[in-house]
Amino acid sequence: MGLKWTDSREIGEALYDSRPDLDPKTVRFTDMHQWICELEEFDDDPNASNEKDWKMTEAMKITLSTQPADARWGEKATYSINNDGITLHLTGKDDLGLIQRAARKIDGQGLKHVQLAGEGWDIEKSWAFWQGYRAPKGTRKIDWAVLSETEQKELDNRLKVIDWVRHTINTPAEELGPEQLASRAVDLLCDVACDHVSYRITKGEDLREQNYAGIHTVGRGSDRAPVLLALDYNPTGNPDAPVYASLVGKGITFDSGGYSIKQTAFMDSMKSDMGGAATITGALALAITRGLNKRVKLFLCCADNMISGNAMKLGDIITYRNGKTVEVMNTDAEGRLVLADGLIDAAAQKPELIIDCATLTGAAKTALGNDYHALFSFDDKLAARLLASAAEENEPFWRLPLAEFHRSQLPSNFAELNNTANASYPAGASTAAGFLSHFVENYHEGWLHVDCSATYRKGAVEQWSAGATGLGVRAIANLLLAK
């Protein structure tokens, strides 16, 4: 039996006559066929109760309204069902959040093909729907509302880039090692700007020989070689053009914690520990699609943090190219060890702007949950610019403290720095940022550190499916384009 949603008037009247027990506030859209097939009109169809033979023959229409829902749906109903499909009832307060939450519910009902119909679907509302509707399992199709040529181009680019970010972060660690992550980043950036991209991949023992001591030390415990990707986006064509921005990403493709091993409850999501690398790569790619015409260099510090006879041990001392020595007293504080190499290279370019992104600390998540990215900087004006950029893009960032004294809260008996603060200094996210500042030559100006606490969710919530969110890409891209 094939049914169109627009045939629902007579079906609905008969349905509610035969099933007065149904509550319109809790009815599942995809269960309606079961009840429809109970109606006398379909009793003579021998296949009417066969679920495999029942399907909607067209997309479910999703429309927007500024009017409240019919009282039968409840006083605070945000969506209702009618003859034409589903209506979302906007209140003027957090409409984008309302749309995203409704989309999550619609996906939860099993509707895999929808049409954004009627008036009001601008790019931000369309994007909010996709953010909630997208999920890591199965396929979904949206027939988009008509947008202007400019908005359609922006939507297409977001779908390409931010879906790349979400898919890459969700990829199992077995399929995405350090070299694969670097290669995927190259593929994306060549796709959006191949004529202006050059790159170098350094891996394995070559890292040790070239004094990338942090990446090599962390990654040597894995059978999969650690990798540094150094990529140059230079739209000017001038090899001597100044570098506007250096971007650095933590690309730990799986983090067991090393000998400071994680418990299962903290290790089960560690395929996502490369979320900073994916986010900063996506930000550069999106900025390029929006017309970025300045030279930018990208450094991805990629490794597995594993246990083996070759793995780093507590008490090991790393000597970096800038002369800093670091004692490893927690092998699960490995992200800062690889980022240090990337930040040294980033600062050596003498850029106006350095941004690093990393899923760096549990402390940031304790402070902000999975709802905000944590921002750290000594540069108040630059921090304000990123917060303004994030607000323009409807993305959540929150600034946390970073002061000079945080830089001194990493004492070691045997080296200049410890890679983790002791119990006397419990501000873990701030001391981690303070550690990184030792590898940025002019850390007081032009440097932003983003602790990516909103990158990934272990379970679904009312606005998001489980997995990667893609948050942060738009805000950083917007900042790169700022005058």
C-alpha positions in Angstrom: 0.0 0.0 0.0 1.4 3.4 -0.9 0.1 6.5 1.0 0.8 10.1 0.6 0.9 12.3 3.6 -1.3 14.8 1.8 -4.0 12.2 1.8 -4.2 12.3 5.5 -7.4 14.3 6.1 -9.8 11.4 5.5 -7.3 8.9 7.0 -6.8 11.0 10.1 -10.6 11.5 10.7 -11.1 7.7 10.4 -8.1 7.0 12.5 -9.1 9.2 15.4 -12.7 7.9 15.2 -11.4 4.3 15.5 -8.6 5.1 18.0 -9.9 7.8 20.4 -7.2 6.7 22.9 -4.4 8.3 20.8 -2.8 11.4 22.2 -1.7 13.8 19.5 1.1 15.0 21.7 2.8 11.6 21.9 1.9 9.9 18.6 4.8 8.6 16.6 4.6 9.6 12.9 6.1 6.3 11.8 3.7 4.2 13.8 0.6 5.7 12.1 0.7 3.0 9.4 0.0 0.3 12.0 -3.1 2.1 13.2 -4.2 3.0 9.7 -4.0 -0.6 8.7 -6.5 -1.4 11.5 -9.1 0.7 9.8 -12.1 -1.0 8.1 -11.2 0.7 4.9 -8.1 -1.4 4.5 -9.4 -4.7 6.0 -9.9 -6.1 2.5 -6.2 -5.6 1.6 -4.3 -8.9 2.5 -1.0 -7.0 2.6 -2.3 -4.0 4.6 -0.7 -5.1 7.8 2.6 -6.0 6.2 5.0 -3.3 7.4 7.5 -3.9 4.5 4.8 -3.1 2.0 3.8 0.2 3.6 5.7 3.4 2.8 5.2 7.1 2.4 5.6 7.9 -1.2 6.8 11.5 -0.7 8.9 13.6 1.6 7.4 14.8 4.9 6.9 18.5 4.6 8.3 20.7 7.4 6.9 24.2 7.6 7.5 27.1 9.9 4.8 29.2 11.7 4.9 32.1 14.1 1.4 31.2 15.4 1.0 28.9 18.4 0.0 25.3 17.9 -3.6 24.2 18.2 -4.6 23.8 21.9 -5.0 20.1 21.4 -1.2 19.8 21.1 -0.6 21.4 24.5 0.1 25.0 25.7 3.8 24.9 25.0 3.9 22.7 21.9 6.7 23.5 19.5 5.5 21.3 16.7 2.2 19.9 15.4 1.0 17.5 12.7 -1.5 18.6 10.1 -2.8 17.6 6.7 0.3 19.0 5.0 2.9 17.5 7.3 4.7 18.9 10.4 4.6 22.6 11.5 7.3 24.0 13.8 5.9 26.8 15.9 8.5 29.6 16.4 8.2 31.8 19.5 10.9 34.4 18.7 13.0 33.1 21.6 15.9 30.8 20.6 14.2 29.9 17.3 17.3 28.2 16.0 17.5 26.0 19.1 13.8 25.2 18.8 14.3 24.1 15.1 17.3 22.0 16.0 15.5 20.2 18.9 12.5 19.6 16.7 14.7 18.1 14.0 16.3 15.8 16.5 12.8 14.6 17.5 11.8 14.2 13.8 14.8 12.1 13.2 14.1 10.1 16.3 10.7 9.3 14.8 12.4 7.5 11.9 11.6 10.1 9.2 14.5 9.9 6.8 13.2 12.1 4.0 11.8 15.6 4.7 11.1 18.7 2.7 11.7 22.2 4.2 8.6 23.9 2.7 6.9 27.2 2.8 8.3 30.6 3.9 10.9 31.5 6.5 13.6 28.9 5.7 16.7 31.1 5.5 20.2 29.6 5.7 20.5 29.8 9.5 17.2 28.0 10.1 17.9 25.4 7.4 21.3 24.8 8.9 19.9 24.5 12.4 17.5 21.8 11.1 20.4 19.9 9.6 22.4 20.1 12.7 19.7 18.4 14.7 18.6 16.0 11.9 22.0 14.6 11.1 23.1 11.4 12.9 26.0 9.1 12.6 23.9 6.0 11.5 21.7 5.6 8.4 21.0 8.0 5.6 18.8 11.1 5.6 17.6 13.3 2.8 16.4 16.9 2.9 14.7 18.7 0.0 15.9 22.2 0.8 13.9 25.3 0.7 14.8 27.8 -2.1 17.7 30.1 -1.0 19.5 32.9 -2.7 22.5 31.9 -4.8 24.9 33.3 -2.2 23.1 31.4 0.7 22.9 28.2 -1.3 26.6 28.3 -2.0 27.3 28.9 1.7 25.0 26.0 2.7 26.7 23.7 0.2 30.1 24.6 1.6 29.0 24.0 5.2 27.6 20.7 4.2 30.9 19.7 2.5 33.2 21.0 5.2 31.4 20.5 8.5 30.1 17.1 7.6 33.7 16.2 6.7 34.6 17.3 10.3 31.8 15.3 11.9 32.4 12.2 9.8 36.2 12.3 10.4 35.8 12.6 14.2 33.2 9.8 14.2 35.5 7.4 12.2 36.7 4.4 14.3 40.4 4.7 15.3 41.1 1.4 13.6 40.3 3.2 10.3 41.9 6.5 11.1 45.5 6.5 12.1 47.9 9.5 12.2 48.9 9.2 8.5 45.3 8.7 7.4 44.2 11.8 9.4 46.9 13.9 7.7 46.0 12.6 4.3 42.3 13.3 4.8 43.1 16.9 5.8 45.2 17.3 2.6 42.4 15.9 0.5 39.9 18.3 1.9 42.1 21.4 1.5 43.2 20.4 -2.0 39.5 19.9 -2.9 38.7 23.5 -2.0 42.0 25.2 -3.0 44.3 22.7 -4.7 46.2 25.3 -6.8 47.2 27.2 -3.7 48.1 24.3 -1.4 51.5 22.7 -0.8 52.4 20.4 2.1 54.9 18.2 3.8 54.3 15.1 5.8 57.0 14.1 8.3 56.6 10.7 10.1 58.2 8.1 12.2 61.9 8.3 12.8 62.2 11.4 10.5 60.4 13.2 13.3 63.1 12.3 15.8 65.9 13.2 13.4 64.3 16.6 12.8 63.9 17.2 16.5 60.1 17.0 16.7 60.6 15.4 20.1 57.1 15.7 21.5 55.2 14.1 18.6 57.8 11.3 18.3 57.9 10.6 22.1 54.1 10.3 22.3 53.7 8.3 19.1 56.6 5.9 19.3 54.5 3.5 21.5 52.2 2.7 18.6 52.7 0.4 15.6 51.3 3.3 13.6 53.9 6.0 13.0 53.3 9.5 14.3 53.0 12.3 11.7 53.4 16.0 11.4 51.5 17.7 8.6 52.8 21.1 7.6 50.5 22.6 5.0 50.8 26.0 3.3 47.8 27.8 1.9 49.2 30.6 -0.2 46.7 32.3 -2.5 49.1 35.1 -3.3 51.4 32.9 -5.4 54.3 34.7 -3.8 56.6 32.4 -1.9 57.8 35.3 0.1 54.4 36.5 1.1 54.0 37.0 4.9 52.0 34.4 6.8 48.8 35.9 8.3 47.9 33.0 10.5 49.4 29.8 11.8 46.9 27.1 12.9 47.8 24.1 15.1 45.7 21.0 15.7 46.0 18.1 18.2 45.5 14.9 16.2 45.7 12.1 18.7 43.9 9.4 16.7 43.5 7.2 19.8 44.3 8.0 23.4 44.6 5.0 25.7 46.3 7.3 28.3 49.5 5.4 27.9 50.9 4.0 31.1 48.7 6.5 33.0 46.0 4.4 31.5 42.4 5.6 31.2 39.4 3.7 32.7 37.0 2.3 30.1 34.4 5.0 30.8 37.0 7.6 29.8 38.6 5.7 27.0 35.6 4.6 25.0 35.3 8.0 23.2 39.0 8.5 22.5 38.7 8.0 18.8 37.5 11.7 19.0 40.8 12.9 20.6 41.8 14.2 17.2 38.8 16.6 17.2 41.0 19.7 17.5 42.9 18.8 14.3 39.6 18.1 12.4 38.1 21.4 13.7 41.0 23.6 12.8 41.3 21.9 9.4 37.6 22.5 8.7 37.9 26.1 9.8 40.6 26.8 7.2 38.7 24.9 4.5 35.5 26.9 5.2 37.4 30.2 5.3 38.8 29.3 1.9 35.4 28.7 0.4 34.3 32.1 1.8 37.1 33.8 -0.1 40.2 33.8 2.3 42.9 35.6 0.4 45.7 35.6 3.0 48.5 33.1 3.5 47.8 30.6 6.3 49.9 27.7 7.5 48.5 24.6 9.2 50.3 22.2 11.5 48.6 18.9 12.5 50.4 17.0 15.3 49.1 13.4 14.8 49.9 10.3 16.9 48.4 7.4 18.8 49.0 7.3 22.6 49.4 3.6 23.3 51.1 1.2 25.7 54.1 -0.9 24.5 57.7 -1.6 25.3 58.5 1.5 23.2 56.0 3.8 24.9 57.0 6.9 26.9 57.3 6.4 30.6 56.8 8.5 33.7 59.9 10.4 34.4 61.1 10.7 30.8 62.4 14.1 29.9 61.7 15.6 26.5 64.0 18.3 25.1 62.3 20.6 22.5 63.8 22.6 19.7 63.3 25.8 21.5 65.5 24.4 24.4 62.7 23.8 26.8 62.9 20.6 28.8 59.7 18.8 30.0 59.4 15.9 32.5 56.6 13.5 31.7 54.7 12.8 34.9 51.4 11.9 33.3 51.4 10.0 30.0 47.7 10.9 29.7 48.6 14.6 29.4 50.0 13.8 25.9 48.1 16.4 23.9 50.2 19.3 25.1 53.4 17.4 24.3 52.6 17.1 20.6 51.1 20.6 20.4 54.3 22.0 21.7 56.1 21.0 18.5 53.4 22.5 16.3 53.4 25.7 18.3 57.1 26.2 17.9 56.8 25.8 14.2 53.7 28.1 14.1 55.5 30.9 16.0 58.5 30.6 13.8 56.4 31.9 10.9 56.0 35.3 12.6 52.3 35.4 11.9 49.8 38.0 13.1 47.6 35.2 14.6 48.2 31.8 16.1 45.3 29.5 16.9 45.6 26.1 18.4 42.6 23.7 18.8 42.7 20.6 21.0 40.5 18.3 23.0 43.0 19.0 25.7 41.6 18.6 29.2 38.8 17.0 31.1 38.8 20.1 33.3 37.4 22.2 30.5 34.5 19.8 30.2 34.0 19.8 33.9 33.7 23.6 33.8 31.6 23.9 30.6 30.2 20.5 29.8 29.9 19.7 26.1 28.0 22.9 25.4 30.8 25.4 25.0 34.4 25.5 23.7 36.8 26.9 26.2 38.9 29.9 25.0 42.2 31.0 26.6 44.3 34.0 25.7 46.6 36.6 27.2 45.4 39.0 24.4 42.1 40.5 25.6 41.3 42.2 22.2 41.9 39.0 20.3 39.8 37.0 22.7 37.0 39.5 22.3 37.2 39.2 18.5 36.8 35.4 18.7 33.8 35.7 21.0 32.2 38.3 18.7 33.0 36.0 15.7 31.4 33.1 17.5 28.3 35.1 18.3 27.9 36.1 14.6 28.0 32.4 13.7 25.7 31.2 16.5 28.5 29.0 18.0 29.2 28.7 21.7 32.5 29.8 23.2 33.3 30.8 26.7 36.5 32.4 28.0 38.3 30.8 30.9 41.1 32.3 33.0 44.7 32.4 31.8 47.1 34.4 33.9 50.9 34.7 34.2 50.9 32.6 37.4 49.4 29.7 35.5 52.6 29.4 33.6 54.6 28.8 36.8 52.3 26.1 38.2 54.1 23.2 36.4 57.2 22.6 38.6 59.6 19.7 38.0 62.6 18.6 40.0 64.4 17.5 36.9 63.3 19.7 34.0 62.1 23.2 33.4 58.5 22.1 33.2 56.3 19.3 34.3 53.7 18.1 31.7 51.0 18.3 34.4 50.3 20.4 37.5 50.2 18.7 40.9 47.3 18.7 43.3 48.3 22.1 44.7 47.3 23.7 41.4 43.9 22.2 40.5 43.0 24.6 37.6 43.8 21.9 35.0 42.5 23.7 31.9 44.3 26.9 32.8 47.6 25.3 33.7 47.4 23.3 30.4 47.1 26.5 28.5 49.9 28.0 30.6 52.1 25.0 29.6 51.4 25.7 25.9 52.3 29.4 26.3 56.0 28.3 26.9 56.1 27.3 23.2 54.7 30.5 21.8 57.5 33.0 21.4 55.3 36.1 21.9 52.5 34.5 23.9 51.1 37.9 25.1 49.8 38.9 21.7 48.1 37.2 18.8 47.7 33.7 20.4 44.4 31.9 21.0 44.1 28.4 22.6 40.8 26.6 22.2 40.1 23.6 24.4 37.5 21.9 22.3 35.0 20.6 25.0 32.0 20.9 22.6 33.5 18.8 19.8 31.9 15.4 20.7 29.1 13.9 22.7 29.1 10.4 24.0 25.3 10.2 23.9 22.4 11.9 22.2 20.8 15.0 23.8 17.8 17.0 22.8 19.7 19.1 20.2 22.4 16.7 19.1 22.8 13.1 18.1 25.7 11.1 19.7 29.1 11.9 18.2 30.8 14.9 16.7 29.1 18.3 16.5 31.3 20.3 14.1 31.0 23.3 16.5 33.8 25.8 16.3 34.5 25.5 12.5 32.4 28.5 11.6 33.6 30.8 14.4 37.3 30.3 13.6 36.7 30.6 9.8 34.9 33.9 10.5 37.8 35.1 12.5 40.3 34.3 9.8 38.3 36.4 7.4 37.9 39.4 9.8 39.4 42.7 8.6 
